Amino acid sequence: MTTAPADHARTESAARTDAVAQAVPDAILWDMDGTLVDTEPYWMAAETALVEAHGGTWTHEQALTLVGQGLETSAGILQAAGVRMAAGEIVAHLSAQVTRDLSAGPLPLRPGAAEMLADLVAAQIPCALVTMSLRDMARAVVAALPVGTFAHIVAGDDVARPKPFPDAYLQACAALGVDPARAVAIEDSPTGVRAAVAAGVTTIGVPLMVPLTDSGAHQLWPTLAGRTPSDIAEVFATHGTKGSR
């Protein structure tokens, strides 16, 4: 007996729904700057003021080259632009300024981020924040969110090698006790995407300041708005691996 086309389509649809339902990842790993919160304008303003205070100029194009970079790497680029300060002093200065700016108003969450986080908490899928910003800033951001939103933070001062090295993502997975192959990362920069992919994590790119075409992301979304954990599970069902629980 031949299966009718409509019945075959329904069977395929049901199988796909079941596959997605079974493909819930063990953890979601969030980048912070540009992915969770739109802090890039704050960073760019702080960089511009610092370079100009040392008699230099800082263009928007130059600022874009720092998106997603580790803070020490960014400090070196600012030194090359004329900032006559030690790298550690530059990092501390910029971080303090951006933290002050963040505390001056409502947290500038990216569209859909708050809703996605609430849905993930409700689904009991643990989240970690994986950022190259300093831990004090990451803690300030997490403190402005509902208690229990993030189970762990890996910050720039917690790792020996910054993104695009995989260290931060591997450290987050180890802290959560999950196989990287069973996790999904959300990133906005090519540097961050490369770090997550290098760690073996299925990666969703949500670009903000710079394009992610050919970045290696497994899926690109223009925004998190309207997305749900089911959408993440669908990406994981398509691109993830079973790994080990």
Phi, psi and omega per residue, in radians:
M1 nan 2.279 -3.098
T2 -1.528 2.326 3.112
T3 -1.290 2.294 3.122
A4 -1.132 2.571 -3.134
P5 -0.943 -0.719 -3.112
A6 -1.141 -0.718 3.120
D7 -1.145 -0.699 3.121
H8 -1.090 -0.731 3.131
A9 -1.122 -0.719 3.127
R10 -1.141 -0.682 3.125
T11 -1.111 -0.780 3.109
E12 -1.090 -0.713 3.136
S13 -1.117 -0.749 3.134
A14 -1.127 -0.708 3.120
A15 -1.108 -0.705 3.131
R16 -1.141 -0.726 3.122
T17 -1.070 -0.743 3.122
D18 -1.127 -0.717 -3.141
A19 -1.089 -0.731 3.129
V20 -1.151 -0.726 -3.132
A21 -1.078 -0.564 -3.129
Q22 -1.522 -0.073 -3.012
A23 -1.815 0.459 3.118
V24 -1.183 2.164 3.140
P25 -1.197 2.849 -3.117
D26 -1.426 -0.336 -3.135
A27 -2.817 2.687 3.043
I28 -2.049 2.250 -3.078
L29 -1.949 2.041 -3.044
W30 -1.807 2.243 2.822
D31 -1.210 2.782 -3.103
M32 -1.794 -1.185 -3.026
D33 -1.210 2.035 3.118
G34 1.581 -0.300 3.133
T35 -1.861 -0.985 3.096
L36 -1.493 -0.843 -3.127
V37 -2.211 2.519 -3.114
D38 -1.535 1.303 -3.124
T39 -1.619 -0.146 -3.049
E40 -0.971 -0.708 3.085
P41 -1.048 -0.587 3.115
Y42 -1.184 -0.780 3.117
W43 -1.069 -0.786 -3.092
M44 -1.124 -0.688 3.115
A45 -1.144 -0.725 3.138
A46 -1.163 -0.695 3.108
E47 -1.107 -0.793 -3.119
T48 -1.057 -0.811 -3.128
A49 -1.083 -0.695 -3.109
L50 -1.187 -0.807 3.141
V51 -1.105 -0.763 -3.125
E52 -1.150 -0.575 3.103
A53 -1.136 -0.371 3.106
H54 -1.791 0.290 3.037
G55 1.458 0.165 -3.124
G56 -1.811 -3.081 3.059
T57 -2.174 2.603 -3.077
W58 -2.406 1.949 -3.075
T59 -1.592 2.872 3.090
H60 -1.066 -0.670 3.133
E61 -1.109 -0.694 3.077
Q62 -1.142 -0.715 3.136
A63 -1.073 -0.632 -3.133
L64 -1.108 -0.477 -3.132
T65 -1.206 -0.291 -3.140
L66 -1.585 -0.184 -3.080
V67 -1.063 2.132 3.107
G68 1.479 -0.094 -3.105
Q69 -1.382 2.727 2.990
G70 -1.143 2.676 -3.051
L71 -1.157 -0.633 3.116
E72 -1.142 -0.693 3.080
T73 -1.092 -0.779 3.120
S74 -1.087 -0.688 3.135
A75 -1.071 -0.696 3.113
G76 -1.101 -0.675 3.107
I77 -1.171 -0.664 3.105
L78 -1.199 -0.624 3.054
Q79 -1.079 -0.713 3.113
A80 -1.141 -0.422 3.111
A81 -1.491 0.000 3.036
G82 2.010 0.014 -3.135
V83 -1.328 2.054 -3.067
R84 -1.670 1.179 3.103
M85 -2.463 2.700 3.050
A86 -1.153 2.677 -3.094
A87 -0.983 -0.770 -3.140
G88 -1.093 -0.625 3.111
E89 -1.194 -0.667 3.100
I90 -1.103 -0.814 -3.141
V91 -1.032 -0.822 -3.127
A92 -1.118 -0.729 -3.123
H93 -1.106 -0.883 -3.104
L94 -1.133 -0.744 -3.125
S95 -1.090 -0.732 3.125
A96 -1.120 -0.716 -3.131
Q97 -1.149 -0.786 -3.134
V98 -1.155 -0.668 3.101
T99 -1.100 -0.719 3.082
R100 -1.082 -0.757 3.136
D101 -1.096 -0.701 3.125
L102 -1.120 -0.660 -3.090
S103 -1.317 -0.204 -3.072
A104 -1.407 -0.199 -3.095
G105 -2.732 -3.008 3.113
P106 -1.082 2.577 3.126
L107 -1.099 2.158 -3.072
P108 -1.413 1.232 -3.116
L109 -1.176 2.500 3.053
R110 -1.177 2.640 3.138
P111 -0.962 2.271 3.091
G112 1.485 -0.186 -3.068
A113 -1.161 -0.812 -3.109
A114 -1.086 -0.735 -3.130
E115 -1.147 -0.753 3.123
M116 -1.101 -0.774 3.134
L117 -1.061 -0.766 3.136
A118 -1.080 -0.714 3.135
D119 -1.163 -0.672 3.130
L120 -1.174 -0.706 3.082
V121 -1.083 -0.768 3.138
A122 -1.099 -0.590 3.130
A123 -1.463 -0.002 3.131
Q124 1.037 0.683 3.031
I125 -1.773 1.984 -3.057
P126 -1.166 2.544 3.115
C127 -2.102 2.529 3.003
A128 -2.181 2.565 3.066
L129 -1.707 2.173 -3.080
V130 -2.152 1.728 -2.981
T131 -2.291 2.671 3.023
M132 -1.599 -0.055 3.000
S133 -1.236 2.841 -3.126
L134 -1.211 2.719 -3.075
R135 -1.050 -0.654 -3.129
D136 -1.052 -0.707 3.117
M137 -1.205 -0.740 3.132
A138 -1.069 -0.712 3.107
R139 -1.102 -0.670 3.130
A140 -1.117 -0.697 3.103
V141 -1.155 -0.830 -3.124
V142 -1.098 -0.633 -3.140
A143 -1.127 -0.419 3.129
A144 -1.466 -0.071 3.139
L145 -1.786 2.853 3.099
P146 -0.970 2.498 -3.135
V147 -1.007 2.358 3.105
G148 1.566 0.061 -3.123
T149 -1.126 -0.793 -3.133
F150 -2.003 2.304 3.136
A151 -1.467 -0.371 -3.079
H152 -2.786 2.670 3.066
I153 -2.171 2.290 2.897
V154 -2.050 2.071 -3.065
A155 -1.965 3.024 -3.084
G156 -1.071 -0.539 3.131
D157 -1.536 0.164 3.086
D158 -1.756 -0.189 -3.038
V159 -2.134 2.620 3.123
A160 -1.356 -0.584 -3.107
R161 -2.135 2.248 -3.097
P162 -1.402 3.007 2.935
K163 -0.998 2.449 0.305
P164 -1.539 0.143 3.012
F165 -1.169 2.642 -3.053
P166 -1.411 -0.032 -2.965
D167 -0.899 -0.828 -3.057
A168 -1.092 -0.726 -3.140
Y169 -1.234 -0.671 3.089
L170 -1.126 -0.680 3.126
Q171 -1.151 -0.696 3.119
A172 -1.115 -0.757 3.123
C173 -1.095 -0.731 3.127
A174 -1.099 -0.713 -3.139
A175 -1.137 -0.613 -3.140
L176 -1.491 -0.197 -3.119
G177 1.273 0.595 -3.132
V178 -2.109 2.618 3.025
D179 -1.253 2.299 3.085
P180 -0.911 -0.546 3.125
A181 -1.188 -0.229 -3.140
R182 -1.848 0.240 -3.109
A183 -2.052 2.819 3.050
V184 -2.221 2.340 3.083
A185 -1.881 2.614 3.053
I186 -2.124 2.134 -3.018
E187 -2.408 2.702 3.123
D188 -2.023 -0.131 -3.057
S189 -2.143 2.648 3.067
P190 -1.011 -0.674 3.131
T191 -1.070 -0.801 3.129
G192 -1.162 -0.714 3.102
V193 -1.043 -0.789 -3.137
R194 -1.072 -0.675 3.131
A195 -1.107 -0.814 -3.110
A196 -1.158 -0.777 3.136
V197 -1.110 -0.699 3.117
A198 -1.106 -0.483 3.112
A199 -1.399 -0.100 -3.127
G200 1.490 0.381 -3.096
V201 -1.767 2.304 3.018
T202 -1.061 2.286 -2.935
T203 -2.207 2.243 3.054
I204 -1.817 2.161 3.107
G205 -1.696 2.261 3.088
V206 -2.196 1.533 -2.984
P207 -1.171 2.648 3.068
L208 -2.267 -1.292 -3.069
M209 -1.518 -0.555 -3.067
V210 -2.265 2.583 -3.126
P211 -1.225 2.703 3.138
L212 -2.005 0.223 3.079
T213 -1.029 2.301 -3.138
D214 1.115 0.363 3.114
S215 -1.392 -0.308 -3.082
G216 1.767 -0.030 3.106
A217 -1.053 2.480 3.138
H218 -1.289 -0.465 3.113
Q219 -2.623 2.484 3.056
L220 -1.998 2.248 3.028
W221 -2.058 2.389 3.098
P222 -1.192 -0.414 -3.110
T223 -2.839 2.832 3.008
L224 -1.526 -0.203 -3.112
A225 -1.015 2.252 3.124
G226 1.464 -0.103 -3.141
R227 -1.519 2.685 -3.124
T228 -2.339 2.966 3.043
P229 -0.976 -0.479 3.094
S230 -1.124 -0.618 3.090
D231 -1.164 -0.692 3.078
I232 -1.105 -0.757 3.129
A233 -1.068 -0.619 3.128
E234 -1.160 -0.716 3.072
V235 -1.090 -0.760 -3.127
F236 -1.143 -0.654 3.116
A237 -1.101 -0.574 -3.096
T238 -1.473 -0.722 -2.963
H239 -1.975 -0.311 -3.074
G240 -1.406 3.071 3.071
T241 -2.180 2.820 -3.087
K242 -1.168 -0.622 -3.130
G243 0.984 -2.599 3.124
S244 -2.326 2.471 -3.130
R245 -1.620 nan nan
